[in-house]
Amino acid sequence: MTATVQKGYRGIGMEGSIARWYEKTTRKDAEEFRKLGARLQSLLPEGGDALEVAPGPGFLAVELARGGKLRVTGLDISKTFVEIARKNAADAGVRVEFRQGNASQMPFADGSFDLLACRAAFKNFSAPETALREMHRVLRVGGTGVIIDLRRDVPMSEIKRYVRRLGLSVWSRWCTTLTFRFMLLKRAYTRPELEKMLEPIGFAETEVRINEIGMEAWFVK
């Protein structure tokens, strides 16, 4: 009997035209990626190793790699996203190693990274607790990780305000708002749920902070 393999994501896969639409939409958030990249870069000395889990089009990983201070890796389950991210890194003139793989079974040795980031993807993982254990495993002792994602209890009025600021076309704005309402919010976690999930993993420090439409879960191994 063949064992059933659980897919690594909830919902439809981000491949083909869906991945390309997502890349076009999230490109509008370029300033946020720049700010976050600079913020995370400041946490590491020159020569550190950084991993972005589920980088999608790779915009944050590209920002982390600017200046050549860090060795940056991206791991995404989507073949299309890996291809798009590699092109975006090449266009930006930075070096990032993008690999295809599952966040719940990372192809890295224990203690490989000083910094780990996962933005706008954790809610989509089919095995979030396993992914957290993998994040703990691949971080070095003293290494820092952050999960930045939507929170389920954010009002739709805040979602609409956020989407309006992206400067999308009427069609894309409508599609994005519906995606938040009927898909993303249903998958997202609340702050207490994420805190409870982090508790048994074994991190030396954890803190979940609320932001505009989501939350940031910071942890240190």
Secondary structure, DSSP 8 states (H G I E B T S, - for coil): -------SBSSS---HHHHHHHHHHHGGGHHHHHHHHHHHHTTS-TT-EEEEES-TT-HHHHHHHGGG-SEEEEEES-HHHHHHHHHHHHHHT--EEEEE-BTTB-SS-TT-EEEEEEES-GGGBSSHHHHHHHHHHHEEEEEEEEEEEEBTT--HHHHHHHHHHTT--HHHHHHHHHHIIIIIHHH-B-HHHHHHHHGGG--SEEEEEE-SSEEEEEEE-
